[in-house]
């Protein structure tokens, strides 16, 4: 029973990333075999395995911060990209850059751990050494690491609310809806109408 619960939780955690992404055609890196676990997670999230792996190693969000970004909570990377439109002060730029750098460092570390755990899950089946206990332990590590990575990204969006003024948050929402900044995320219509302004 524990095994099914653990496996179900892992699938649910990965599938949650898929709802706001579209499919992509980026092919896997030539000559590099992708672990089946990573390939499955990537396809469910709308990324190729190679694209997802590169993003995790680089500390990019890969859809993990979607609950915040799509509801008007600014992310530090995108805030820096539209800094002039928001009229950031020098101090706000400094704090935002510091927040982004700290987040990226943590995300890169956790992303590397997640990929290693997924590779181990794949290897135990390739090498025919999987057991129920080993499977459960490895799947739990994957779930816990992915949860920690999600928190790492989301908490920076919360922290940005302490750096920006309510007016800047509203301008950020408008800028992102208009296509400002990088990434695929575009804010929900409701967020543009009623952006969060709590400080």
GUVO-892970 format. One record per atom (N, C-alpha, C): residue number from 1; residue in one letter; x, y, z. Coordinates in nm, 2 decimals, decimal comma, padded with zeros to 4 digits. Layout:
// residues N
  num  residuo       X       Y       Z
  NUM        a       X       Y       Z
...
// end
This chain:
// residues 199
  num  residuo       X       Y       Z
    1        x   00,08  -00,12   00,00
    1        x   00,00   00,00   00,00
    1        x   00,09   00,13   00,00
    2        x   00,19   00,13   00,09
    2        x   00,28   00,24   00,09
    2        x   00,34   00,27  -00,05
    3        x   00,38   00,16  -00,12
    3        x   00,44   00,17  -00,25
    3        x   00,35   00,24  -00,35
    4        x   00,22   00,21  -00,35
    4        x   00,12   00,27  -00,44
    4        x   00,10   00,42  -00,40
    5        x   00,09   00,45  -00,27
    5        x   00,07   00,58  -00,23
    5        x   00,19   00,67  -00,27
    6        x   00,31   00,62  -00,25
    6        x   00,43   00,69  -00,28
    6        x   00,44   00,72  -00,43
    7        x   00,41   00,61  -00,51
    7        x   00,42   00,63  -00,66
    7        x   00,31   00,73  -00,71
    8        x   00,19   00,72  -00,64
    8        x   00,09   00,81  -00,68
    8        x   00,12   00,95  -00,65
    9        x   00,18   00,97  -00,54
    9        x   00,22   01,11  -00,50
    9        x   00,33   01,17  -00,59
   10        x   00,42   01,08  -00,63
   10        x   00,52   01,12  -00,73
   10        x   00,46   01,16  -00,86
   11        x   00,37   01,08  -00,91
   11        x   00,30   01,12  -01,04
   11        x   00,22   01,24  -01,03
   12        x   00,15   01,26  -00,92
   12        x   00,07   01,38  -00,90
   12        x   00,16   01,51  -00,89
   13        x   00,27   01,50  -00,82
   13        x   00,36   01,61  -00,81
   13        x   00,41   01,65  -00,95
   14        x   00,45   01,55  -01,03
   14        x   00,50   01,58  -01,16
   14        x   00,39   01,63  -01,26
   15        x   00,27   01,57  -01,25
   15        x   00,16   01,61  -01,34
   15        x   00,12   01,75  -01,31
   16        x   00,13   01,80  -01,19
   16        x   00,08   01,93  -01,15
   16        x   00,15   02,04  -01,23
   17        x   00,27   02,01  -01,28
   17        x   00,35   02,11  -01,36
   17        x   00,29   02,12  -01,50
   18        x   00,22   02,02  -01,55
   18        x   00,18   02,01  -01,69
   18        x   00,07   02,11  -01,73
   19        x  -00,02   02,15  -01,63
   19        x  -00,14   02,21  -01,67
   19        x  -00,12   02,34  -01,74
   20        x  -00,01   02,42  -01,72
   20        x   00,00   02,55  -01,78
   20        x   00,11   02,55  -01,89
   21        x   00,15   02,43  -01,94
   21        x   00,25   02,42  -02,04
   21        x   00,20   02,36  -02,17
   22        x   00,26   02,40  -02,28
   22        x   00,23   02,34  -02,41
   22        x   00,35   02,25  -02,45
   23        x   00,33   02,16  -02,54
   23        x   00,43   02,07  -02,59
   23        x   00,54   02,14  -02,66
   24        x   00,66   02,09  -02,66
   24        x   00,78   02,15  -02,73
   24        x   00,85   02,04  -02,81
   25        x   00,91   02,09  -02,92
   25        x   00,97   02,00  -03,01
   25        x   01,12   01,98  -02,99
   26        x   01,18   02,05  -02,89
   26        x   01,32   02,04  -02,87
   26        x   01,37   01,90  -02,86
   27        x   01,46   01,85  -02,94
   27        x   01,50   01,71  -02,93
   27        x   01,60   01,69  -02,82
   28        x   01,62   01,56  -02,78
   28        x   01,72   01,53  -02,68
   28        x   01,86   01,56  -02,74
   29        x   01,95   01,58  -02,65
   29        x   02,09   01,61  -02,70
   29        x   02,14   01,49  -02,77
   30        x   02,21   01,51  -02,88
   30        x   02,26   01,39  -02,96
   30        x   02,36   01,31  -02,87
   31        x   02,34   01,18  -02,88
   31        x   02,44   01,09  -02,82
   31        x   02,42   01,08  -02,67
   32        x   02,32   01,14  -02,61
   32        x   02,30   01,13  -02,47
   32        x   02,17   01,06  -02,43
   33        x   02,18   00,95  -02,37
   33        x   02,06   00,87  -02,33
   33        x   02,00   00,94  -02,21
   34        x   01,87   00,96  -02,21
   34        x   01,80   01,02  -02,10
   34        x   01,74   00,91  -02,02
   35        x   01,75   00,92  -01,88
   35        x   01,69   00,82  -01,80
   35        x   01,54   00,82  -01,82
   36        x   01,48   00,70  -01,82
   36        x   01,33   00,69  -01,84
   36        x   01,25   00,77  -01,74
   37        x   01,30   00,78  -01,62
   37        x   01,22   00,85  -01,52
   37        x   01,22   01,00  -01,55
   38        x   01,34   01,05  -01,60
   38        x   01,34   01,20  -01,63
   38        x   01,26   01,22  -01,76
   39        x   01,27   01,13  -01,85
   39        x   01,19   01,15  -01,98
   39        x   01,04   01,15  -01,95
   40        x   01,00   01,06  -01,86
   40        x   00,85   01,06  -01,82
   40        x   00,81   01,19  -01,76
   41        x   00,89   01,24  -01,66
   41        x   00,86   01,36  -01,59
   41        x   00,86   01,48  -01,68
   42        x   00,96   01,48  -01,78
   42        x   00,97   01,59  -01,87
   42        x   00,85   01,60  -01,96
   43        x   00,81   01,48  -02,02
   43        x   00,70   01,48  -02,11
   43        x   00,57   01,53  -02,04
   44        x   00,55   01,49  -01,91
   44        x   00,43   01,53  -01,84
   44        x   00,43   01,68  -01,81
   45        x   00,55   01,74  -01,80
   45        x   00,56   01,88  -01,78
   45        x   00,56   01,97  -01,90
   46        x   00,56   01,90  -02,02
   46        x   00,57   01,98  -02,14
   46        x   00,71   02,01  -02,19
   47        x   00,81   01,95  -02,13
   47        x   00,95   01,98  -02,18
   47        x   01,01   01,85  -02,23
   48        x   01,11   01,86  -02,32
   48        x   01,18   01,74  -02,35
   48        x   01,27   01,71  -02,23
   49        x   01,32   01,59  -02,22
   49        x   01,41   01,55  -02,11
   49        x   01,53   01,63  -02,11
   50        x   01,59   01,66  -02,23
   50        x   01,71   01,74  -02,23
   50        x   01,69   01,88  -02,18
   51        x   01,57   01,94  -02,23
   51        x   01,54   02,08  -02,19
   51        x   01,51   02,08  -02,04
   52        x   01,44   01,99  -01,98
   52        x   01,42   01,99  -01,84
   52        x   01,54   01,97  -01,76
   53        x   01,63   01,88  -01,80
   53        x   01,76   01,86  -01,73
   53        x   01,84   01,98  -01,73
   54        x   01,85   02,05  -01,85
   54        x   01,93   02,17  -01,85
   54        x   01,88   02,28  -01,76
   55        x   01,74   02,29  -01,76
   55        x   01,68   02,39  -01,68
   55        x   01,70   02,37  -01,53
   56        x   01,69   02,24  -01,49
   56        x   01,71   02,21  -01,35
   56        x   01,86   02,24  -01,31
   57        x   01,95   02,20  -01,40
   57        x   02,09   02,23  -01,36
   57        x   02,12   02,38  -01,36
   58        x   02,05   02,46  -01,44
   58        x   02,07   02,60  -01,44
   58        x   01,99   02,68  -01,33
   59        x   01,91   02,61  -01,26
   59        x   01,83   02,67  -01,16
   59        x   01,71   02,75  -01,21
   60        x   01,66   02,71  -01,33
   60        x   01,54   02,78  -01,38
   60        x   01,41   02,72  -01,32
   61        x   01,31   02,79  -01,33
   61        x   01,18   02,76  -01,27
   61        x   01,12   02,63  -01,33
   62        x   01,12   02,62  -01,46
   62        x   01,06   02,50  -01,52
   62        x   00,92   02,48  -01,48
   63        x   00,84   02,58  -01,46
   63        x   00,70   02,57  -01,43
   63        x   00,67   02,55  -01,28
   64        x   00,78   02,54  -01,20
   64        x   00,76   02,51  -01,05
   64        x   00,70   02,63  -00,98
   65        x   00,72   02,75  -01,03
   65        x   00,66   02,87  -00,96
   65        x   00,53   02,92  -01,03
   66        x   00,47   02,83  -01,11
   66        x   00,35   02,87  -01,18
   66        x   00,24   02,92  -01,09
   67        x   00,21   02,86  -00,97
   67        x   00,10   02,91  -00,88
   67        x   00,12   03,05  -00,85
   68        x   00,25   03,10  -00,83
   68        x   00,27   03,24  -00,79
   68        x   00,27   03,33  -00,91
   69        x   00,35   03,29  -01,01
   69        x   00,36   03,38  -01,13
   69        x   00,23   03,40  -01,20
   70        x   00,15   03,29  -01,21
   70        x   00,02   03,31  -01,29
   70        x  -00,08   03,38  -01,21
   71        x  -00,06   03,41  -01,09
   71        x  -00,15   03,49  -01,00
   71        x  -00,10   03,62  -00,96
   72        x   00,00   03,67  -01,03
   72        x   00,05   03,81  -01,00
   72        x   00,15   03,83  -00,89
   73        x   00,22   03,72  -00,85
   73        x   00,33   03,73  -00,75
   73        x   00,46   03,74  -00,83
   74        x   00,52   03,85  -00,84
   74        x   00,64   03,87  -00,93
   74        x   00,76   03,78  -00,89
   75        x   00,83   03,73  -00,99
   75        x   00,95   03,65  -00,96
   75        x   01,07   03,74  -00,99
   76        x   01,18   03,72  -00,91
   76        x   01,30   03,81  -00,92
   76        x   01,36   03,82  -01,06
   77        x   01,37   03,71  -01,13
   77        x   01,43   03,71  -01,26
   77        x   01,35   03,80  -01,36
   78        x   01,22   03,79  -01,36
   78        x   01,14   03,87  -01,45
   78        x   01,13   04,01  -01,40
   79        x   01,13   04,04  -01,27
   79        x   01,14   04,17  -01,22
   79        x   01,26   04,25  -01,28
   80        x   01,37   04,18  -01,27
   80        x   01,50   04,24  -01,32
   80        x   01,49   04,27  -01,47
   81        x   01,42   04,18  -01,54
   81        x   01,40   04,20  -01,69
   81        x   01,32   04,32  -01,73
   82        x   01,22   04,35  -01,64
   82        x   01,13   04,47  -01,67
   82        x   01,16   04,58  -01,57
   83        x   01,28   04,58  -01,51
   83        x   01,31   04,68  -01,40
   83        x   01,28   04,82  -01,44
   84        x   01,32   04,86  -01,57
   84        x   01,30   05,00  -01,61
   84        x   01,15   05,03  -01,61
   85        x   01,07   04,94  -01,66
   85        x   00,92   04,96  -01,67
   85        x   00,86   04,98  -01,53
   86        x   00,92   04,91  -01,43
   86        x   00,87   04,92  -01,29
   86        x   00,93   05,04  -01,22
   87        x   01,03   05,10  -01,27
   87        x   01,09   05,21  -01,20
   87        x   01,16   05,17  -01,07
   88        x   01,23   05,06  -01,08
   88        x   01,30   05,01  -00,96
   88        x   01,41   05,11  -00,91
   89        x   01,42   05,12  -00,78
   89        x   01,53   05,21  -00,73
   89        x   01,65   05,12  -00,72
   90        x   01,77   05,19  -00,70
   90        x   01,89   05,11  -00,69
   90        x   01,89   05,01  -00,58
   91        x   01,83   05,04  -00,47
   91        x   01,82   04,95  -00,36
   91        x   01,72   04,83  -00,39
   92        x   01,62   04,86  -00,46
   92        x   01,53   04,75  -00,50
   92        x   01,60   04,66  -00,60
   93        x   01,68   04,71  -00,69
   93        x   01,75   04,63  -00,78
   93        x   01,85   04,54  -00,71
   94        x   01,92   04,60  -00,61
   94        x   02,02   04,53  -00,53
   94        x   01,95   04,41  -00,46
   95        x   01,84   04,44  -00,39
   95        x   01,77   04,34  -00,31
   95        x   01,71   04,23  -00,40
   96        x   01,66   04,27  -00,52
   96        x   01,61   04,17  -00,61
   96        x   01,72   04,08  -00,67
   97        x   01,83   04,14  -00,71
   97        x   01,94   04,06  -00,76
   97        x   01,99   03,96  -00,65
   98        x   02,00   04,01  -00,53
   98        x   02,05   03,92  -00,42
   98        x   01,95   03,81  -00,40
   99        x   01,82   03,84  -00,40
   99        x   01,72   03,73  -00,39
   99        x   01,73   03,63  -00,50
  100        x   01,75   03,68  -00,62
  100        x   01,76   03,59  -00,74
  100        x   01,89   03,50  -00,73
  101        x   02,00   03,56  -00,69
  101        x   02,12   03,48  -00,68
  101        x   02,11   03,37  -00,58
  102        x   02,05   03,41  -00,46
  102        x   02,04   03,31  -00,36
  102        x   01,95   03,19  -00,40
  103        x   01,84   03,23  -00,47
  103        x   01,74   03,13  -00,52
  103        x   01,81   03,04  -00,62
  104        x   01,88   03,10  -00,71
  104        x   01,94   03,02  -00,82
  104        x   02,04   02,92  -00,76
  105        x   02,12   02,96  -00,66
  105        x   02,22   02,87  -00,60
  105        x   02,15   02,75  -00,54
  106        x   02,04   02,78  -00,46
  106        x   01,97   02,67  -00,40
  106        x   01,90   02,58  -00,51
  107        x   01,84   02,64  -00,61
  107        x   01,77   02,57  -00,71
  107        x   01,87   02,48  -00,79
  108        x   01,99   02,53  -00,82
  108        x   02,09   02,45  -00,89
  108        x   02,13   02,32  -00,81
  109        x   02,15   02,34  -00,68
  109        x   02,18   02,23  -00,60
  109        x   02,07   02,13  -00,59
  110        x   01,95   02,17  -00,57
  110        x   01,84   02,08  -00,56
  110        x   01,81   02,02  -00,69
  111        x   01,82   02,09  -00,80
  111        x   01,80   02,04  -00,93
  111        x   01,89   01,93  -00,97
  112        x   02,02   01,94  -00,93
  112        x   02,12   01,84  -00,95
  112        x   02,08   01,71  -00,87
  113        x   02,04   01,73  -00,75
  113        x   02,00   01,62  -00,66
  113        x   01,88   01,55  -00,72
  114        x   01,78   01,62  -00,77
  114        x   01,66   01,56  -00,83
  114        x   01,70   01,48  -00,95
  115        x   01,79   01,53  -01,03
  115        x   01,83   01,45  -01,15
  115        x   01,90   01,32  -01,11
  116        x   01,99   01,33  -01,00
  116        x   02,06   01,22  -00,96
  116        x   01,97   01,11  -00,90
  117        x   01,87   01,15  -00,83
  117        x   01,77   01,06  -00,77
  117        x   01,69   00,99  -00,88
  118        x   01,65   01,07  -00,98
  118        x   01,58   01,01  -01,10
  118        x   01,66   00,91  -01,17
  119        x   01,79   00,94  -01,19
  119        x   01,88   00,85  -01,26
  119        x   01,90   00,72  -01,18
  120        x   01,90   00,73  -01,05
  120        x   01,91   00,61  -00,96
  120        x   01,79   00,53  -00,97
  121        x   01,67   00,59  -00,98
  121        x   01,54   00,52  -01,00
  121        x   01,55   00,44  -01,13
  122        x   01,59   00,50  -01,23
  122        x   01,60   00,44  -01,36
  122        x   01,71   00,32  -01,36
  123        x   01,82   00,35  -01,30
  123        x   01,93   00,25  -01,29
  123        x   01,89   00,12  -01,22
  124        x   01,81   00,14  -01,11
  124        x   01,77   00,02  -01,04
  124        x   01,69  -00,08  -01,12
  125        x   01,62  -00,03  -01,22
  125        x   01,54  -00,11  -01,30
  125        x   01,62  -00,16  -01,42
  126        x   01,71  -00,08  -01,47
  126        x   01,80  -00,12  -01,58
  126        x   01,89  -00,23  -01,54
  127        x   01,93  -00,22  -01,41
  127        x   02,03  -00,32  -01,36
  127        x   01,95  -00,44  -01,29
  128        x   01,82  -00,44  -01,29
  128        x   01,74  -00,54  -01,23
  128        x   01,77  -00,57  -01,08
  129        x   01,78  -00,46  -01,01
  129        x   01,81  -00,47  -00,86
  129        x   01,70  -00,39  -00,78
  130        x   01,59  -00,36  -00,85
  130        x   01,48  -00,29  -00,78
  130        x   01,41  -00,39  -00,68
  131        x   01,38  -00,33  -00,57
  131        x   01,30  -00,41  -00,47
  131        x   01,20  -00,31  -00,42
  132        x   01,09  -00,35  -00,36
  132        x   00,99  -00,26  -00,31
  132        x   01,04  -00,16  -00,21
  133        x   01,13  -00,20  -00,12
  133        x   01,19  -00,11  -00,02
  133        x   01,28   00,00  -00,09
  134        x   01,36  -00,05  -00,18
  134        x   01,45   00,05  -00,25
  134        x   01,37   00,14  -00,34
  135        x   01,27   00,09  -00,41
  135        x   01,18   00,17  -00,49
  135        x   01,12   00,28  -00,41
  136        x   01,06   00,24  -00,29
  136        x   00,99   00,34  -00,21
  136        x   01,08   00,45  -00,16
  137        x   01,20   00,41  -00,11
  137        x   01,30   00,50  -00,06
  137        x   01,34   00,60  -00,16
  138        x   01,37   00,55  -00,28
  138        x   01,42   00,64  -00,39
  138        x   01,30   00,73  -00,44
  139        x   01,18   00,68  -00,45
  139        x   01,07   00,76  -00,49
  139        x   01,04   00,87  -00,39
  140        x   01,06   00,84  -00,26
  140        x   01,04   00,94  -00,15
  140        x   01,14   01,05  -00,17
  141        x   01,27   01,01  -00,19
  141        x   01,37   01,11  -00,21
  141        x   01,34   01,21  -00,33
  142        x   01,29   01,15  -00,44
  142        x   01,25   01,23  -00,55
  142        x   01,14   01,33  -00,51
  143        x   01,04   01,28  -00,45
  143        x   00,93   01,36  -00,41
  143        x   00,97   01,47  -00,31
  144        x   01,05   01,44  -00,21
  144        x   01,10   01,54  -00,12
  144        x   01,19   01,65  -00,18
  145        x   01,27   01,60  -00,27
  145        x   01,36   01,70  -00,34
  145        x   01,28   01,79  -00,43
  146        x   01,19   01,73  -00,50
  146        x   01,10   01,82  -00,59
  146        x   01,02   01,92  -00,51
  147        x   00,97   01,87  -00,40
  147        x   00,89   01,97  -00,31
  147        x   00,98   02,08  -00,26
  148        x   01,10   02,05  -00,22
  148        x   01,20   02,15  -00,17
  148        x   01,23   02,25  -00,28
  149        x   01,25   02,19  -00,40
  149        x   01,28   02,28  -00,52
  149        x   01,16   02,37  -00,55
  150        x   01,04   02,32  -00,54
  150        x   00,92   02,41  -00,56
  150        x   00,91   02,52  -00,46
  151        x   00,94   02,48  -00,33
  151        x   00,93   02,58  -00,22
  151        x   01,04   02,69  -00,25
  152        x   01,16   02,65  -00,29
  152        x   01,27   02,74  -00,32
  152        x   01,23   02,85  -00,42
  153        x   01,16   02,80  -00,53
  153        x   01,12   02,90  -00,63
  153        x   01,00   02,99  -00,58
  154        x   00,90   02,92  -00,52
  154        x   00,78   03,00  -00,48
  154        x   00,81   03,10  -00,37
  155        x   00,90   03,07  -00,28
  155        x   00,92   03,16  -00,17
  155        x   00,99   03,29  -00,21
  156        x   01,06   03,29  -00,33
  156        x   01,12   03,41  -00,38
  156        x   01,01   03,50  -00,43
  157        x   00,90   03,44  -00,48
  157        x   00,79   03,53  -00,53
  157        x   00,72   03,59  -00,41
  158        x   00,71   03,52  -00,30
  158        x   00,66   03,59  -00,18
  158        x   00,75   03,70  -00,13
  159        x   00,88   03,67  -00,13
  159        x   00,98   03,77  -00,09
  159        x   00,97   03,90  -00,18
  160        x   00,95   03,88  -00,30
  160        x   00,94   04,00  -00,39
  160        x   00,83   04,09  -00,35
  161        x   00,72   04,04  -00,29
  161        x   00,61   04,13  -00,25
  161        x   00,66   04,22  -00,14
  162        x   00,77   04,19  -00,07
  162        x   00,82   04,28   00,04
  162        x   00,92   04,38  -00,02
  163        x   00,95   04,36  -00,15
  163        x   01,05   04,46  -00,21
  163        x   00,98   04,56  -00,30
  164        x   00,87   04,51  -00,37
  164        x   00,80   04,60  -00,46
  164        x   00,69   04,67  -00,39
  165        x   00,65   04,79  -00,44
  165        x   00,53   04,86  -00,39
  165        x   00,41   04,80  -00,46
  166        x   00,29   04,82  -00,41
  166        x   00,17   04,77  -00,47
  166        x   00,16   04,82  -00,62
  167        x   00,19   04,95  -00,64
  167        x   00,19   05,00  -00,78
  167        x   00,28   04,93  -00,87
  168        x   00,40   04,89  -00,82
  168        x   00,50   04,82  -00,90
  168        x   00,45   04,68  -00,93
  169        x   00,38   04,62  -00,84
  169        x   00,33   04,48  -00,86
  169        x   00,22   04,49  -00,97
  170        x   00,14   04,59  -00,97
  170        x   00,04   04,61  -01,07
  170        x   00,10   04,63  -01,21
  171        x   00,21   04,71  -01,21
  171        x   00,28   04,73  -01,34
  171        x   00,35   04,61  -01,39
  172        x   00,40   04,53  -01,29
  172        x   00,46   04,40  -01,33
  172        x   00,36   04,31  -01,40
  173        x   00,24   04,30  -01,34
  173        x   00,13   04,22  -01,39
  173        x   00,10   04,26  -01,54
  174        x   00,09   04,39  -01,56
  174        x   00,06   04,44  -01,69
  174        x   00,17   04,42  -01,79
  175        x   00,29   04,43  -01,74
  175        x   00,41   04,41  -01,83
  175        x   00,42   04,26  -01,87
  176        x   00,39   04,17  -01,78
  176        x   00,40   04,03  -01,81
  176        x   00,29   03,99  -01,90
  177        x   00,17   04,04  -01,88
  177        x   00,06   04,01  -01,97
  177        x   00,08   04,06  -02,11
  178        x   00,16   04,17  -02,12
  178        x   00,19   04,22  -02,25
  178        x   00,31   04,15  -02,32
  179        x   00,37   04,06  -02,25
  179        x   00,48   03,98  -02,31
  179        x   00,61   04,02  -02,26
  180        x   00,62   04,10  -02,16
  180        x   00,75   04,15  -02,10
  180        x   00,82   04,04  -02,03
  181        x   00,96   04,04  -02,04
  181        x   01,04   03,94  -01,98
  181        x   01,04   03,81  -02,05
  182        x   01,13   03,72  -02,01
  182        x   01,14   03,59  -02,07
  182        x   01,05   03,48  -02,02
  183        x   01,05   03,36  -02,07
  183        x   00,97   03,25  -02,02
  183        x   00,84   03,24  -02,09
  184        x   00,77   03,13  -02,06
  184        x   00,64   03,10  -02,13
  184        x   00,52   03,15  -02,05
  185        x   00,55   03,18  -01,92
  185        x   00,44   03,21  -01,83
  185        x   00,37   03,35  -01,87
  186        x   00,24   03,34  -01,87
  186        x   00,17   03,47  -01,89
  186        x   00,06   03,47  -01,78
  187        x   00,05   03,58  -01,72
  187        x  -00,04   03,59  -01,60
  187        x  -00,19   03,57  -01,63
  188        x  -00,26   03,51  -01,53
  188        x  -00,40   03,48  -01,55
  188        x  -00,47   03,62  -01,55
  189        x  -00,59   03,62  -01,63
  189        x  -00,66   03,74  -01,64
  189        x  -00,71   03,79  -01,51
  190        x  -00,74   03,71  -01,42
  190        x  -00,79   03,75  -01,28
  190        x  -00,68   03,82  -01,21
  191        x  -00,56   03,78  -01,23
  191        x  -00,45   03,85  -01,16
  191        x  -00,43   03,99  -01,21
  192        x  -00,45   04,01  -01,34
  192        x  -00,43   04,14  -01,40
  192        x  -00,54   04,23  -01,35
  193        x  -00,66   04,18  -01,32
  193        x  -00,77   04,27  -01,27
  193        x  -00,75   04,30  -01,13
  194        x  -00,71   04,20  -01,05
  194        x  -00,70   04,21  -00,91
  194        x  -00,56   04,16  -00,86
  195        x  -00,45   04,23  -00,89
  195        x  -00,32   04,18  -00,85
  195        x  -00,31   04,18  -00,69
  196        x  -00,24   04,09  -00,63
  196        x  -00,22   04,09  -00,49
  196        x  -00,14   04,21  -00,45
  197        x  -00,18   04,28  -00,35
  197        x  -00,11   04,40  -00,31
  197        x  -00,07   04,40  -00,16
  198        x  -00,09   04,28  -00,09
  198        x  -00,06   04,28   00,05
  198        x   00,09   04,30   00,06
  199        x   00,14   04,37   00,16
  199        x   00,28   04,39   00,19
  199        x   00,32   04,33   00,32
// end
